[in-house]
Amino acid sequence: MKSLNTGINIFMNTVGGKWKCLILFFLSQKPMRTKEFYILIPAITQKVLTDQLKQLERDGLVRREVYKVVPPKVEYSLTELGQSFVPVLNTMCEWGTAYAVEQNLERQEQICRQHK
């Protein structure tokens, strides 16, 4: 099978995955520690969270900062490239909300926010 290096394929390879957009959305709100992700995304496993954060860091969207304290503290935040993805997240959130209304789907409280 021929690999297509098109914009949509690059997009899906970078931010596709069950939790990546949600991780990026929460990081667009504020820098976070690992434990906070488990509170916000209770269904995510440690392995999946770790893998997806590593992939997002490798792809330049997320910064991982380790503080030299005991116990060790690790904090994740968006890079400048990650910040450039925030308008896409907003569009996805708005589309999902409009779709839910159109389809009469039950949904939780609106969490979309306009970011910088």
Helices and strands as residue ranges (DSSP letters): H 7-15, H 20-29, E 32-33, H 34-40, H 46-58, E 62-67, E 73-78, H 80-83, H 86-102
